[in-house]
């Protein structure tokens, strides 16, 4: 039996987390957006306000709808406030961090609350094995920017029940998304295929075959909405590298998934893309 979802709590108020929260609120859900860092939460408020103003300016929503959407979001810094029908985490790509926040919130919420991880590459089965009531844990992988991108990968772990998967699948539809049910394999579907969009682009630059700008221009001219380097800057260099590293490790260090030294150096220098003002481009 599917569970009715009324309240959604998003953990992590970075670019992805704030985008998921906005999407939930736009589709009528009472939404909690949590982050332990008050500054990150404040930036999320400004980002959501800017995004909603853009929709208003382009006559996608009315002034009344803009206010209603924003007021459906509660910004919180206390985990005791994180009570909902589903918890969606969008924090750092580390199993231990995801397990820790889920177990902390499991103590506060009832046993049927669904826990969804927005991981793009980590094993759902590995995460759920360390969480109370593992059958209610699954992957809910949104794509950046979450308010615009339609696809969501719904990923069942070894212990995820059909009922939980069905509930989340239907939730995606309610959020005006296009859900696709995936098996729990490294990279799921999209990152397994798209990883080379980034890695091969960086190889071209590393081997002095083309410049960053040229690669981006050509790929956009070929029909892609954004070139690989601009997209990496938008996603966040650290997040994109973590996915490559995760796939590389999970696939027994297959050479085709080997992280690029170009990106490794960017992360080491703190040049993470738009969120730090500098990545492959300056902002």
C-alpha positions as CSV (number, residue, x, y, z in Angstrom):
1,X,0.0,0.0,0.0
2,X,1.3,3.4,-0.9
3,X,1.9,6.0,1.8
4,X,0.3,9.5,1.4
5,X,2.9,12.2,1.3
6,X,2.0,15.6,2.6
7,X,5.2,17.0,4.2
8,X,8.6,16.7,2.6
9,X,11.9,17.4,4.5
10,X,15.0,18.1,2.4
11,X,18.4,17.8,4.2
12,X,21.1,20.0,2.8
13,X,20.4,23.5,1.5
14,X,23.0,23.6,-1.3
15,X,22.2,24.1,-5.0
16,X,20.5,20.6,-5.3
17,X,18.7,20.7,-1.9
18,X,17.3,24.1,-2.4
19,X,16.2,23.2,-5.9
20,X,14.4,20.1,-4.6
21,X,12.7,22.1,-1.9
22,X,11.5,24.7,-4.4
23,X,10.1,21.9,-6.6
24,X,8.2,20.3,-3.7
25,X,6.7,23.7,-2.6
26,X,5.8,24.6,-6.2
27,X,3.7,21.4,-6.4
28,X,1.8,22.1,-3.2
29,X,3.8,20.2,-0.6
30,X,4.6,21.7,2.8
31,X,8.4,21.6,2.8
32,X,11.1,21.8,5.4
33,X,14.6,22.7,4.2
34,X,17.3,21.9,6.7
35,X,20.9,22.8,6.9
36,X,23.2,23.0,10.0
37,X,25.0,26.0,8.4
38,X,22.8,29.2,8.8
39,X,24.8,31.0,6.0
40,X,24.1,28.2,3.5
41,X,20.4,28.3,4.5
42,X,20.3,32.1,4.0
43,X,21.9,31.7,0.6
44,X,19.2,29.1,-0.2
45,X,16.5,31.6,0.7
46,X,17.9,34.1,-1.7
47,X,18.3,31.6,-4.4
48,X,14.8,30.4,-4.2
49,X,13.4,33.9,-4.1
50,X,15.4,34.8,-7.2
51,X,14.2,31.7,-9.0
52,X,10.6,32.4,-8.1
53,X,11.0,36.0,-9.2
54,X,12.3,34.8,-12.5
55,X,9.1,32.6,-12.9
56,X,7.0,35.6,-12.0
57,X,8.8,37.9,-14.5
58,X,8.3,35.4,-17.2
59,X,4.6,35.0,-16.3
60,X,5.0,31.3,-15.3
61,X,3.4,32.0,-12.0
62,X,1.4,34.8,-10.5
63,X,2.4,37.1,-7.6
64,X,0.0,35.3,-5.3
65,X,1.5,31.9,-6.4
66,X,5.0,33.2,-5.8
67,X,4.1,34.1,-2.2
68,X,2.2,30.9,-1.6
69,X,5.1,28.8,-2.8
70,X,7.7,30.6,-0.7
71,X,5.6,30.4,2.4
72,X,5.2,26.6,2.0
73,X,8.9,26.3,2.7
74,X,10.2,26.4,6.3
75,X,13.9,26.9,6.7
76,X,15.3,25.1,9.8
77,X,18.7,24.5,11.5
78,X,17.5,22.2,14.2
79,X,17.1,18.5,13.4
80,X,14.2,18.3,15.9
81,X,12.2,20.2,13.4
82,X,12.8,17.6,10.7
83,X,9.5,15.7,11.0
84,X,8.0,14.7,7.7
85,X,6.4,11.9,5.6
86,X,9.6,11.6,3.5
87,X,13.2,12.8,4.2
88,X,15.2,13.5,1.1
89,X,18.9,14.1,1.7
90,X,21.1,16.1,-0.6
91,X,24.3,16.3,1.4
92,X,28.0,15.3,0.7
93,X,28.6,12.2,-1.3
94,X,29.8,10.0,1.6
95,X,28.1,6.9,2.8
96,X,28.9,7.6,6.5
97,X,27.5,11.1,6.4
98,X,24.3,9.9,4.8
99,X,23.9,7.0,7.2
100,X,24.5,9.3,10.2
101,X,21.9,11.9,9.3
102,X,19.3,9.2,8.4
103,X,19.8,7.4,11.7
104,X,19.6,10.6,13.6
105,X,16.3,11.5,12.0
106,X,15.0,7.9,12.3
107,X,15.1,8.5,16.1
108,X,12.8,11.5,15.7
109,X,10.4,10.3,13.1
110,X,7.9,7.4,13.1
111,X,8.9,4.0,11.6
112,X,7.1,4.4,8.3
113,X,8.8,7.6,7.2
114,X,10.6,7.1,3.9
115,X,14.3,8.0,3.6
116,X,15.4,8.9,0.1
117,X,19.0,9.7,-0.8
118,X,19.8,12.0,-3.7
119,X,23.1,10.2,-4.3
120,X,24.1,10.0,-7.9
121,X,26.5,7.1,-7.6
122,X,26.7,5.5,-4.1
123,X,25.2,2.1,-3.4
124,X,21.6,2.3,-2.0
125,X,22.0,-1.2,-0.6
126,X,25.1,-0.2,1.2
127,X,23.5,2.8,2.7
128,X,20.2,1.1,3.8
129,X,22.1,-1.8,5.4
130,X,23.2,0.6,8.2
131,X,19.8,2.3,8.8
132,X,16.9,1.4,11.0
133,X,14.0,-0.1,9.0
134,X,16.1,-0.5,5.8
135,X,13.1,-1.4,3.7
136,X,12.0,2.2,3.7
137,X,15.3,3.5,2.2
138,X,15.8,4.1,-1.6
139,X,17.4,6.5,-4.0
140,X,15.7,9.5,-5.4
141,X,18.2,11.0,-7.8
142,X,17.2,14.5,-9.1
143,X,19.2,16.3,-11.7
144,X,20.5,19.9,-11.6
145,X,18.8,22.3,-11.7
146,X,16.1,20.4,-9.9
147,X,13.2,22.8,-10.6
148,X,13.8,22.5,-14.4
149,X,15.2,19.0,-15.1
150,X,12.3,16.5,-15.4
151,X,14.1,13.2,-14.8
152,X,14.3,11.5,-11.4
153,X,15.9,8.1,-11.0
154,X,14.1,6.1,-8.4
155,X,16.5,3.4,-7.2
156,X,15.5,0.3,-5.2
157,X,18.1,-1.2,-2.9
158,X,18.2,-4.8,-2.0
159,X,15.8,-4.3,0.9
160,X,13.5,-1.6,-0.5
161,X,9.9,-2.7,-0.6
162,X,7.7,-2.4,-3.7
163,X,5.3,-0.2,-1.7
164,X,8.0,2.3,-0.8
165,X,9.2,2.5,-4.4
166,X,5.7,2.9,-5.7
167,X,5.1,5.8,-3.2
168,X,8.2,7.6,-4.3
169,X,7.4,7.0,-8.0
170,X,4.0,8.5,-7.5
171,X,5.5,11.4,-5.6
172,X,7.7,12.2,-8.5
173,X,4.7,12.4,-10.8
174,X,3.0,14.7,-8.3
175,X,6.1,16.9,-8.4
176,X,5.7,17.1,-12.2
177,X,8.7,14.9,-12.8
178,X,9.4,12.0,-15.1
179,X,10.5,9.1,-12.8
180,X,12.4,6.0,-14.1
181,X,12.8,2.9,-11.9
182,X,16.5,1.8,-11.7
183,X,18.4,-1.1,-10.4
184,X,21.1,-0.4,-7.7
185,X,24.2,-0.5,-9.9
186,X,27.2,1.9,-9.9
187,X,26.1,5.1,-11.5
188,X,22.6,3.8,-12.0
189,X,21.6,4.7,-15.6
190,X,22.4,8.3,-16.3
191,X,25.8,8.7,-14.7
192,X,26.9,5.3,-16.0
193,X,26.3,6.7,-19.6
194,X,27.0,10.4,-19.1
195,X,30.2,10.1,-17.1
196,X,32.2,10.1,-20.3
197,X,30.6,13.4,-21.3
198,X,32.9,14.9,-18.6
199,X,35.8,12.5,-18.6
200,X,36.4,12.5,-22.4
201,X,36.0,16.3,-22.6
202,X,38.7,16.7,-19.9
203,X,41.0,14.2,-21.8
204,X,40.7,16.4,-24.9
205,X,41.9,19.4,-22.9
206,X,44.6,17.5,-21.1
207,X,46.0,16.2,-24.4
208,X,45.9,19.7,-25.9
209,X,43.5,18.7,-28.6
210,X,41.0,21.4,-27.8
211,X,40.3,24.2,-25.3
212,X,37.7,24.2,-22.6
213,X,35.8,26.9,-24.5
214,X,35.9,25.0,-27.8
215,X,34.6,21.8,-26.3
216,X,31.7,23.6,-24.7
217,X,30.8,25.6,-27.8
218,X,30.9,22.4,-30.0
219,X,28.8,20.4,-27.6
220,X,26.2,23.2,-27.2
221,X,26.1,23.6,-31.0
222,X,25.5,19.8,-31.3
223,X,22.3,20.2,-29.3
224,X,23.4,19.9,-25.6
225,X,21.9,22.6,-23.4
226,X,25.2,23.1,-21.7
227,X,28.8,22.1,-22.5
228,X,30.6,19.6,-20.1
229,X,32.8,22.2,-18.5
230,X,30.0,24.7,-17.8
231,X,27.9,21.9,-16.5
232,X,30.7,20.7,-14.1
233,X,31.0,24.2,-12.8
234,X,27.2,24.3,-12.2
235,X,27.1,20.9,-10.5
236,X,30.1,21.6,-8.4
237,X,33.6,20.3,-9.1
238,X,33.8,18.4,-5.8
239,X,30.5,16.6,-6.4
240,X,31.2,15.7,-10.0
241,X,34.7,14.4,-9.0
242,X,33.1,12.3,-6.2
243,X,30.8,10.6,-8.7
244,X,33.7,9.8,-11.0
245,X,35.7,8.4,-8.1
246,X,32.8,6.4,-6.8
247,X,32.3,4.8,-10.2
248,X,36.0,4.2,-10.6
249,X,36.1,2.4,-7.3
250,X,32.9,0.4,-7.8
251,X,33.9,-0.8,-11.2
252,X,37.3,-2.2,-10.0
253,X,39.2,0.9,-11.3
254,X,38.2,0.5,-14.9
255,X,40.3,2.9,-16.9
256,X,37.3,4.4,-18.6
257,X,36.1,5.8,-15.3
258,X,39.5,7.1,-14.0
259,X,39.1,10.6,-12.6
260,X,40.8,13.4,-14.5
261,X,43.9,15.1,-12.9
262,X,42.5,18.3,-14.4
263,X,39.5,18.1,-12.1
264,X,41.4,16.7,-9.1
265,X,43.7,19.8,-9.2
266,X,40.7,22.1,-9.3
267,X,39.2,20.5,-6.2
268,X,42.5,20.6,-4.4
269,X,42.8,24.3,-5.1
270,X,39.2,25.0,-3.9
271,X,38.0,26.0,-7.4
272,X,34.7,24.2,-7.2
273,X,32.7,26.1,-9.8
274,X,29.9,28.6,-9.5
275,X,29.5,28.1,-5.8
276,X,33.1,29.4,-5.1
277,X,33.2,31.9,-8.0
278,X,35.8,29.9,-9.9
279,X,36.0,26.6,-11.6
280,X,36.8,26.0,-15.3
281,X,35.4,29.5,-15.7
282,X,35.3,32.6,-13.4
283,X,32.1,33.9,-12.1
